[in-house]
């Protein structure tokens, strides 16, 4: 599996506190079956990460973990930070692919200008990857808020702990709806600490009850982003699909 959302870089945000904890997250990720992990620190007013900080800490963690796991660059950019210069945004490109940027969904409220902000990103040739909308209260009440964003080219990334129920019933039901309606494209851990990773991506994939869909969400789509390839078509539901657990 490939995980394109984590807070493994030490000392930049509310993720890993130090290098030792960063290494522990990487070890837990590898044990969970992750071969590539994108380090995506918050880029917002309370965590004003600069590109050069992200790059320097990424080099530090890469040196510490060696060949245990492949670490990729990126950033989780808040909506209000999308006004940064394009050259700076591209240094936070998801997995180093200038065609994608991980954009944080706010947890409270649904911004009236979200479609306009994401459209401006698309106008730059950058596809937004919207992180964890299923954890937003408004989307939990009205999942259809996501539909027009997906229709205009936004990809949706769900948190693994939402998919397998660890984040509660509301997030779980919303994640299920987005997947069943075809409005979700990736699953990622959003790991902030090793404990969150104990039964992370693998448990979410198993909870789907459809190996083909699980592979698409956890490997095929993220691999296409990493390799700068075309996003593969969503597989048809498996005839042997088990009931969603």
C-alpha positions, 0 to 999 in steps of 0.5 A: 500500500501507498500512504499519501498523508502523514505527519511524520516530520518532527517538530513542524506541526502536531505530528511527530515530536522528535526524530525518534517518534518519526522513526517509530511512525515509519516502523509502524507504517512498514509493519502495516504494509506501507511501502511509500509514505508521504510526509505532509505537514500542516501548512496553515496559520498555526503551523506555518511550515515553510518549504525549506523546513519540510525539505530539511526535515524530510532529509533528516527522517530519510537518513534515519530510516534508510531503506525501511520505507520510501518517504515522499515530500508534500504538505497539507495546505489549508484553504486560506494558504492557497493564495501563496505564490504558485512556485511555493505551492509546488514545493508542497506538491503531493509526492513531489508530483506538481500536478497534485496538492493535498488540501485540508478540509476544515473540520467546522463549517463548509466554506462558501468559496471552497469551489472557487479556491479549488477551481483557481488551483485547477486553473494552475494545472494542479488537481486538489486532493481534498483530505478527510472531508468525511470528518467535516460536520457539514459533509457528514450531514450532507455528503452531496456537498462533495459531488460538485468538487469531484465533478470538476476534478478534485480527488477525495482522500479518506482517513483510514480510521474513518473507513474502519470506524475508529473515528466514530459512527458519523465519520464512518457512515460518511466515508461509506457514503462517499465510497459507495457513491464514487466520490472517494479516490484514496485512503490514507492514514493521516498518522500523527503518532505511532499508536494511530498506525497500529491497525491503520491502512490494512484494517481500513482496506479489509473493512471494505470487503472488496479487494479490488476496490481496496487496492484501487484506493490504497495502491492504484490511485496513489501509485499513479500520483507518485509515478505521474501516470493517469489515474486508473478507472475505478474497478467494478464492485466485486461479485464476491464483495462481503458486507461492509464491516 
